[in-house]
Amino acid sequence: MQFNTSNYQPPQGSVPAGNYDFQVVSAEEATSQSGNEMIKLTLAVFVPGRQEPVTVYDYLVATEKALFKIEQFAVGVGHPEWFQVNGTQAQGSLTAQMCFQMRGKAKFICDKDTGYLRCAQYIKPEGYTEQPASMAPPAPAPAATPLPANVPFQGAPAPAPAADPHAAPAMGPSPLPPTREPGQPIPEDQIPF
């Protein structure tokens, strides 16, 4: 037998069950063995007293029995709007890209068969209060009113809007020296020292 890997991680040892901070370090869309859509998460779990985070894998599966975990994750990372409930109907949209680099806190337990940590529950952030499903979303903030001309420290007037609303504002001439072709020497007056 031969083996060669650069991703070997020794067993986690005795990591006690507990509530730990985590960050999603990898997220990929996949299909479960049953053919259901899912997102495979790789979590870096920050266990106090350990220098390196512990790697834990978790799966958000789009089935009725597993929707609770998608809701927990969305709320736990501070995005309850990703999972909407209206009476007995739940709907939302979640992609691997949305999950990537999200942070939160979760309850981790030690699997008795393997000895590895696994995510039992994503925890709501402190101060989170659930909103009744019947509440309408908040009204947009009123438009800002311009300051009168006699108010000090107004700053420079805003630039006129560009013709294309997605275009970047004009910045004027570049403060950088003009580009040169590779292999050409740098002119003396452009050497910064």
HELIX and SHEET records of a PDB file:
HELIX    1   1 GLU A   64  ALA A   66  5                                   3    
HELIX    2   2 LEU A   67  GLY A   76  1                                  10    
HELIX    3   3 PRO A   80  TRP A   82  5                                   3    
HELIX    4   4 ALA A   96  CYS A   99  1                                   4    
HELIX    5   5 GLU A  188  GLN A  190  5                                   3    
SHEET    1   A 5 VAL A  54  VAL A  61  0                                        
SHEET    2   A 5 GLU A  37  PHE A  46 -1                                        
SHEET    3   A 5 GLY A  18  THR A  31 -1                                        
SHEET    4   A 5 ARG A 103  CYS A 110 -1                                        
SHEET    5   A 5 LEU A 117  ILE A 123 -1                                        
SHEET    1   B 2 PHE A  83  ASN A  86  0                                        
SHEET    2   B 2 GLN A  89  GLY A  92 -1                                        
END                                                                             
